[in-house]
Structure formats: structure tokens, C-alpha cells
Amino acid sequence: MLSQAEYAIAQSVIYSALFDYPLTLDQLHESLIETLLTRDETLAIYEASTELPAIVDYRDGFFFPAGRRDLVDERRRREARSRQFLASHARLLRAICLLPFTRMVALSGSIAHLNLEADGDLDLFIVVRGRYVWTVTVAAIVLTKLVGARRIVCANFVLSDSRLDLDEQDLFTANQVLHLKPLAGEDLYEEFVGANPFVRRFYPNARRRRRDELVLKTSRVGRAIKRACEIVLALPAPAIEGICRRAYTWHLRRRAPGWKSPDQVRLRADYLKLHTQSHRRSVLYRFERAMRDALHRAADAVAPRAAGM
């Protein structure tokens, strides 16, 4: 029977493998679920375990489900694709970061892991200053349409900095928050995590966010123009926000019959969540089933040894 620490290692590796993503030791340590260990303890527990090798393999610096060494090469392919994708859209991403009232723009989903599939898109998580959620969302949509990238860039979660706490507090959401990659406004990330303490309950080893290589540098001129626009827009901004909210709500309601996960949509004044095709339920279900299968494999591997004693 797996110990709590062994179980946590198996959980983290199997959850990540749902997205075809093997983990380095540092990544495994940081993403251990509900288990507080050091990096060295994590490796020592794996190496001393008699059951974990039936579930988890560790080769070439990566942890992955036993028999899935192919994930290492796949990760490398996807990382190269992701970096090329981000480089090709760097100018657009900088422009989004400079939209008036934006405080944090972060990559989310597969692109945040540099794990983009061939047909993947660019999911953005945005925090805005004040109650201008709808204005920033509409501005981002208009901008991406102007450059022909509307189907590629998805600003599908936009929050006000006055309302940073999230509604859902499960493993799926905690994992999404843990792996956000700020492109701008990284100073706000820790405040955001602090407003959602459930993230560190699921991931107690999570470290304070260090400056990430993906952070985009914006010019001093661009930042000055952004501040100037915010000053100019201060007076008409509430009226613009009302217009954007009414117009975009009308548009979204028209498309609501085609949503596959309407329960994952929130249309509020300070909280706009547009996960219309959410994988949350299926991921949690697949994770539970994969863990059951893994435990059965571990038990089957130990049984012959126990019988021979």
C-alpha cells in the first residue's frame, strides 16, 4: 500500500500526464498534492519505493507514468512549438498588456506550460484595475480581430482587482492558478494567490513566483501612453463599461445554446469567466479513474513478491 507521500507523487505525475506532460523533479516537488516535502525528500521517497515504479517512471530527468516514455519527446516537441507560437504573437501580446486598465496579463492552460498542441490556442487570464472588466475584454477582442487573431487568442477569464477570489476551489482550479505565467503585472500574482488560499492547501510546496522568462518587456513610451489613456478615459470609462457590458452580454446570450459547459460561465460586473468549452469535469473524472487504475497496477506488482516471501 502506498504511503501518503508515495500517493502524492503518483497523483501529481498522473494528473500532469492527463495533458501529456511529464514533470521535472522541481515541477513534481512544486505540484505535490496536499503533501509538504522538500525536493530531496521527494526524490528519496521515489527511489526507496517498491511500489511507485509500477506507476511512475523516472528517466532523462522526467517523471511520467510507467510505459509512457514517449511523453518526454512529445513535451520537447510541444515546447518548441509553444515558443515559436509565442514569438510569432509577441507584438500582439505586448499590445494587450498595454491596454488601459490592465494590471496583470497571464498565460493559462496548455500554453502556460509551453505544452501547446498543434491546434491549440492562446488562453489569457487578465486582472484589470477597478470595475472595467467588460471594457478590457471587448478591447482585447477588437484588437485581436483587427490583426486577424480572434480565433487564436482567447481572453476567457477577466477579473477586477477588487474581486480576486475565485468561485470554484477544487484541484482543477488550483492547478490552473498555480501554473499561470504572467506576461505583465507579475507583482499582482502573489496577491491573487493570497486571495485564494485553497491553492496552497492543494499545493503546499508552491514557491513564491520568481521572475519568469516569459514576462514581456514593454517600452517606457508604451507604458506612458497607457497611463495617459487611463487618465483621459477616467471620466467616460463608467459609461463605456456599461455599453460594453450590455452589448457583449447580448452577444454572449445569443451564443449560449452552443455552450458545452454553461455552468462554467460567469457574467458579472467584476468577474467575467467564459469557459464555454470547459474540460474541468472530464479532467477530474479521468484523474480519478487513472488513479484507481494505477493503484491496481501497484497492487498487482507487489502481489507476486508478497506471495514469494
C-alpha positions as CSV (number, residue, x, y, z in Angstrom):
1,M,0.0,0.0,0.0
2,L,1.4,3.4,-0.9
3,S,2.3,5.8,1.8
4,Q,0.8,9.3,1.8
5,A,4.0,10.7,0.2
6,E,4.1,8.0,-2.5
7,Y,0.5,8.5,-3.2
8,A,1.1,12.3,-3.7
9,I,3.9,11.6,-6.1
10,A,1.7,9.2,-8.1
11,Q,-1.2,11.8,-8.1
12,S,0.9,14.6,-9.4
13,V,2.5,12.6,-12.2
14,I,-0.7,11.1,-13.3
15,Y,-2.6,14.4,-13.2
16,S,0.0,16.0,-15.3
17,A,0.0,13.1,-17.7
18,L,-3.6,13.7,-18.5
19,F,-2.2,16.6,-20.5
20,D,0.7,14.6,-21.9
21,Y,3.1,16.5,-19.8
22,P,6.0,14.7,-17.9
23,L,7.4,16.5,-14.9
24,T,10.9,17.5,-13.9
25,L,11.9,16.9,-10.3
26,D,11.4,20.6,-9.5
27,Q,8.0,20.6,-11.1
28,L,7.0,17.4,-9.3
29,H,8.0,18.8,-6.0
30,E,6.1,22.1,-6.5
31,S,3.0,20.3,-7.7
32,L,2.8,17.6,-5.0
33,I,-0.9,17.5,-4.0
34,E,-1.7,18.2,-0.3
35,T,1.8,16.9,0.8
36,L,4.6,19.1,2.2
37,L,8.0,17.7,1.3
38,T,11.4,19.1,0.4
39,R,12.8,18.5,-3.1
40,D,15.3,16.0,-1.8
41,E,12.7,14.1,0.2
42,T,10.6,13.8,-2.9
43,L,13.4,12.1,-4.8
44,A,14.4,9.9,-1.9
45,I,10.9,8.7,-1.4
46,Y,10.6,7.8,-5.1
47,E,14.0,6.0,-5.2
48,A,13.2,4.0,-2.0
49,S,9.7,3.0,-3.0
50,T,9.0,-0.6,-4.0
51,E,5.5,0.2,-5.4
52,L,5.9,3.5,-7.2
53,P,8.0,2.1,-10.1
54,A,4.9,0.2,-11.2
55,I,3.1,3.5,-11.5
56,V,5.7,6.1,-12.2
57,D,8.9,6.0,-14.2
58,Y,11.8,8.5,-13.9
59,R,14.2,8.8,-16.8
60,D,16.1,11.5,-18.7
61,G,15.2,13.9,-15.9
62,F,11.4,13.5,-16.2
63,F,8.7,11.7,-14.2
64,F,5.9,10.1,-16.2
65,P,3.5,7.2,-16.0
66,A,5.2,3.8,-16.3
67,G,5.4,2.8,-20.0
68,R,4.9,6.4,-21.3
69,R,8.5,7.5,-22.1
70,D,7.1,8.8,-25.4
71,L,5.8,11.8,-23.4
72,V,9.3,13.1,-23.0
73,D,9.8,13.6,-26.7
74,E,6.3,14.9,-27.0
75,R,7.0,17.5,-24.3
76,R,10.1,18.7,-26.2
77,R,8.1,19.0,-29.5
78,R,5.4,21.0,-27.8
79,E,7.8,23.3,-26.0
80,A,9.5,24.1,-29.3
81,R,6.1,24.7,-30.9
82,S,4.9,26.9,-28.0
83,R,8.0,29.1,-28.0
84,Q,7.6,29.6,-31.8
85,F,3.9,30.4,-31.3
86,L,4.6,32.9,-28.6
87,A,7.4,34.6,-30.5
88,S,5.1,35.0,-33.6
89,H,2.4,36.7,-31.4
90,A,4.7,38.7,-29.1
91,R,3.8,42.0,-30.6
92,L,0.1,41.3,-30.1
93,L,0.6,40.2,-26.6
94,R,2.5,43.3,-25.7
95,A,-0.3,45.4,-27.1
96,I,-2.8,43.5,-24.9
97,C,-0.6,44.1,-21.9
98,L,-0.7,47.8,-22.7
99,L,-4.5,48.0,-22.9
100,P,-5.8,50.7,-20.5
101,F,-6.8,49.4,-17.0
102,T,-4.9,46.1,-17.3
103,R,-2.9,45.1,-14.2
104,M,-1.9,41.5,-15.0
105,V,-2.0,39.6,-18.2
106,A,-1.0,35.9,-17.8
107,L,-0.9,32.8,-20.0
108,S,-3.1,30.0,-18.8
109,G,-3.9,26.5,-19.9
110,S,-1.6,24.5,-22.1
111,I,0.4,27.5,-23.4
112,A,1.3,28.4,-19.8
113,H,3.1,25.0,-19.6
114,L,4.7,25.5,-23.1
115,N,2.7,22.4,-23.9
116,L,0.7,23.7,-26.9
117,E,-0.9,21.1,-29.2
118,A,-0.9,21.5,-33.0
119,D,-4.4,23.0,-33.0
120,G,-4.0,24.8,-29.6
121,D,-4.8,28.4,-28.9
122,L,-3.6,31.2,-26.6
123,D,-5.6,31.4,-23.4
124,L,-5.3,34.6,-21.3
125,F,-6.1,35.4,-17.7
126,I,-6.4,39.1,-17.1
127,V,-6.8,41.2,-14.0
128,V,-8.0,44.8,-14.5
129,R,-7.8,47.9,-12.4
130,G,-11.2,48.7,-11.0
131,R,-14.5,47.7,-12.4
132,Y,-13.6,47.8,-16.1
133,V,-13.8,44.1,-16.8
134,W,-16.1,44.3,-19.8
135,T,-14.2,47.3,-21.4
136,V,-10.9,45.4,-21.3
137,T,-12.5,42.2,-22.6
138,V,-14.1,44.0,-25.5
139,A,-10.9,45.9,-26.3
140,A,-8.9,42.7,-26.4
141,I,-11.5,41.2,-28.7
142,V,-11.4,44.2,-31.1
143,L,-7.6,44.2,-31.0
144,T,-7.3,40.5,-31.9
145,K,-9.9,40.9,-34.6
146,L,-8.0,43.8,-36.2
147,V,-4.9,41.7,-36.5
148,G,-6.7,38.5,-37.6
149,A,-6.0,36.6,-34.4
150,R,-9.5,36.4,-32.9
151,R,-9.6,32.6,-33.2
152,I,-6.2,32.2,-31.7
153,V,-6.2,34.5,-28.7
154,C,-8.9,33.9,-26.0
155,A,-9.3,36.2,-23.1
156,N,-11.6,33.8,-21.3
157,F,-11.1,34.9,-17.7
158,V,-11.1,38.6,-16.7
159,L,-11.2,39.7,-13.1
160,S,-11.3,43.1,-11.3
161,D,-8.5,43.6,-8.8
162,S,-11.3,44.4,-6.3
163,R,-12.6,40.8,-6.5
164,L,-9.7,38.4,-6.8
165,D,-11.2,35.4,-5.0
166,L,-12.5,32.6,-7.3
167,D,-15.8,30.8,-7.1
168,E,-14.6,27.2,-7.6
169,Q,-12.0,25.9,-5.2
170,D,-11.1,22.4,-6.5
171,L,-7.9,20.7,-7.7
172,F,-8.5,21.7,-11.4
173,T,-8.8,25.4,-10.5
174,A,-5.9,25.3,-8.1
175,N,-3.7,23.7,-10.8
176,Q,-4.7,26.4,-13.3
177,V,-3.8,29.1,-10.8
178,L,-0.5,27.5,-9.8
179,H,0.7,27.4,-13.4
180,L,-0.4,30.9,-14.6
181,K,2.5,32.6,-16.3
182,P,2.3,36.4,-16.0
183,L,3.4,38.3,-19.1
184,A,2.9,41.6,-17.3
185,G,1.9,42.6,-13.8
186,E,3.7,39.7,-12.2
187,D,3.7,41.7,-8.9
188,L,0.0,41.0,-8.6
189,Y,0.3,37.2,-8.9
190,E,1.2,36.7,-5.2
191,E,-1.7,38.9,-4.1
192,F,-4.0,36.9,-6.3
193,V,-2.8,33.6,-4.8
194,G,-3.2,35.1,-1.3
195,A,-6.8,35.9,-2.1
196,N,-7.3,32.2,-2.9
197,P,-5.8,30.2,0.0
198,F,-7.2,26.9,-1.4
199,V,-4.4,26.9,-4.0
200,R,-1.7,26.5,-1.3
201,R,-3.9,23.9,0.5
202,F,-3.7,21.8,-2.6
203,Y,-0.1,22.7,-3.4
204,P,1.8,23.5,-0.1
205,N,5.2,23.2,-1.8
206,A,4.4,26.0,-4.2
207,R,7.1,28.7,-4.1
208,R,6.7,32.4,-4.5
209,R,6.7,33.2,-8.2
210,R,10.2,34.1,-9.5
211,R,10.6,36.4,-12.4
212,D,9.6,34.2,-15.4
213,E,11.4,34.2,-18.7
214,L,8.0,34.7,-20.4
215,V,7.5,38.1,-18.9
216,L,7.3,40.6,-21.8
217,K,9.2,43.9,-21.7
218,T,7.1,46.9,-22.7
219,S,8.7,50.1,-23.7
220,R,8.7,53.2,-21.4
221,V,6.8,55.1,-24.2
222,G,4.1,52.3,-24.3
223,R,3.6,52.5,-20.5
224,A,3.4,56.2,-20.6
225,I,0.7,56.1,-23.4
226,K,-1.2,53.5,-21.3
227,R,-1.2,55.8,-18.3
228,A,-2.2,58.8,-20.4
229,C,-5.1,56.8,-21.9
230,E,-6.3,55.8,-18.4
231,I,-6.3,59.5,-17.3
232,V,-8.2,60.6,-20.4
233,L,-10.7,57.7,-20.1
234,A,-11.3,58.2,-16.4
235,L,-14.4,60.3,-16.9
236,P,-16.2,58.4,-19.7
237,A,-15.0,55.0,-18.5
238,P,-18.1,54.1,-16.4
239,A,-20.4,54.8,-19.4
240,I,-18.1,52.9,-21.8
241,E,-18.1,50.0,-19.3
242,G,-21.9,50.0,-19.3
243,I,-22.2,50.0,-23.0
244,C,-19.6,47.2,-23.4
245,R,-21.3,45.1,-20.8
246,R,-24.8,45.4,-22.4
247,A,-23.5,44.8,-25.9
248,Y,-21.3,41.9,-25.1
249,T,-23.8,40.2,-22.8
250,W,-26.4,40.4,-25.6
251,H,-23.9,38.8,-28.0
252,L,-23.0,36.0,-25.5
253,R,-26.6,35.2,-24.7
254,R,-27.2,34.7,-28.4
255,R,-24.5,32.1,-28.5
256,A,-25.4,30.4,-25.2
257,P,-27.2,27.5,-26.8
258,G,-23.9,26.3,-28.2
259,W,-22.1,26.3,-24.9
260,K,-20.9,22.8,-23.8
261,S,-20.4,23.9,-20.2
262,P,-22.7,26.8,-19.3
263,D,-22.1,26.2,-15.6
264,Q,-18.5,27.4,-16.2
265,V,-19.7,30.8,-17.4
266,R,-19.9,33.9,-15.1
267,L,-21.1,37.2,-16.4
268,R,-20.7,39.7,-13.6
269,A,-19.7,43.3,-13.2
270,D,-16.3,42.4,-11.8
271,Y,-15.9,38.8,-12.8
272,L,-16.1,37.5,-16.4
273,K,-15.5,33.8,-16.9
274,L,-16.0,32.4,-20.4
275,H,-15.1,28.7,-20.2
276,T,-17.8,27.7,-22.6
277,Q,-16.0,24.5,-23.6
278,S,-14.5,23.7,-20.2
279,H,-12.7,20.3,-19.6
280,R,-12.9,20.6,-15.8
281,R,-15.4,17.8,-15.2
282,S,-13.9,15.4,-17.7
283,V,-10.4,16.0,-16.3
284,L,-11.4,15.4,-12.7
285,Y,-13.2,12.2,-13.8
286,R,-10.3,10.9,-15.8
287,F,-7.9,11.7,-13.0
288,E,-10.0,9.7,-10.5
289,R,-10.2,6.8,-12.9
290,A,-6.5,6.9,-13.7
291,M,-5.6,6.8,-10.0
292,R,-7.8,3.8,-9.5
293,D,-6.1,2.0,-12.4
294,A,-2.6,3.0,-11.1
295,L,-3.3,1.7,-7.6
296,H,-4.5,-1.6,-9.1
297,R,-1.2,-1.9,-11.1
298,A,0.8,-1.2,-8.0
299,A,-1.1,-3.9,-6.0
300,D,-0.6,-6.4,-8.9
301,A,3.1,-5.7,-9.0
302,V,3.5,-6.2,-5.3
303,A,1.3,-9.3,-5.0
304,P,3.8,-11.8,-6.6
305,R,6.6,-10.5,-4.4
306,A,4.5,-10.9,-1.3
307,A,3.4,-14.4,-2.4
308,G,7.1,-15.5,-2.7
309,M,8.0,-14.4,0.8
